[in-house]
Amino acid sequence: MKGIKESHLCVLAYLGFFVTGFILLIVEKGSLRVRFHAMQSFIYFLGLFLISALFGLVPFFGGIIQFLIGILTMVSYLYLIYITYKDVDFRIPYIGDAINDYINK
């Protein structure tokens, strides 16, 4: 995307959880770094959302686990935005490595 710094696009990938990650995957074609962060955001936050939704179907203990997933989501959300703003390409274990292998094929 012209006119927007690459580092800002990487942060933008995380700002809207999996939604902005998906949008940037569709729109951004030039920067592998932006595509990496967009794909990582999409897979990670969509995965947390789906796991939380599934636990929502379980009475009582599901609510407790949903609460814990919510805390994990917010902490990782803030951390990923902060670390990406500092221009550090943080890879979420397993997810980031798999995405890096996929992009570099």
N, C-alpha and C positions, 0 to 999 in steps of 0.2 A: 504494500500500500504506500503510495507516494505521499510525502508530507508528514508522515508519522515516524518517529524514531523506532528502530527495531526493538530497543529495550522497552519502550512503552507498549508496543504491541505484545511483547512477551508477558508483561504485567497484565495487560488487558485480557489475555487468555484465561487468567485465573479470577478476574473480578466478577464475572457472572457465572461462576462455577462451571458446569459442563456446557451451558448454553453458549457462552462466548467462545469456549474452546471449539465447539462444533462450528460456529459461524466462521471463526478464523481458519479452520481446516478447509472450509469451502472457498473462502475468499482469498487467502494468502497462498500464492504459488511460488514466490521468489525466494523467500528466506527459509532455509532448513531449520534455523534456530527457532523462529516463530512457530513453524509447523510442529517442531518437537514439543514446545510448551503447550501449544493448543491441543495436541493429541494426548499429552500427559494429563492435562486438566480435564479433558473430556472423559478419558477412561477412568481416572481416579475418582472424580466427583460423581460420575454416573454410577460407578460401582458402589460407592458409599450410599448413594441415594437408593439404589435398588436393594441393597442389603438391609438398610433401615426400613424400607417399605415392607420387606418380607417379615422382618421381626415385628412389625406393627400388627401382623396377623396373629401373633402369639399372645395369649392373655397374660397379664401381669409382668412376667419376666421379659416379654418382648418390649414392653414400655421402658423398662430399666435399660435394656440393651440399646434401644433407640436413643435414649438420653445420652448414654456413653458414646454412641456413634456421633451424635450431634456435637458433643464436646470435642471429639477427635476431628470432626469436620471443621469446626471453627478454628481450632488451634492450627491445624495444617493449612487452612485457608490463609490465615494471617501470616504464617511462616513462609509459605510459598510466595505470597505477594512481596513480602519484605526481602527475601533472599533473591528473588528475581529482579526486583528494583535495584539491588546492589550489583547487578550484572554477574551473578553467580549462577551457573547452569546446574542447579540441583536436580539430581535424578532420584525419583522415588524408587526405593528398592524393588526389584523385579519389573515393575512397570516401566520405569525409565530406561533400564537396560534393554528390555524387549523392544521398546520404541526406537531406541538408538540403533539397534541391529536392523530393524525394519527400514528405517530411513536411509541408512548407509548401504543398503543392498545395491 
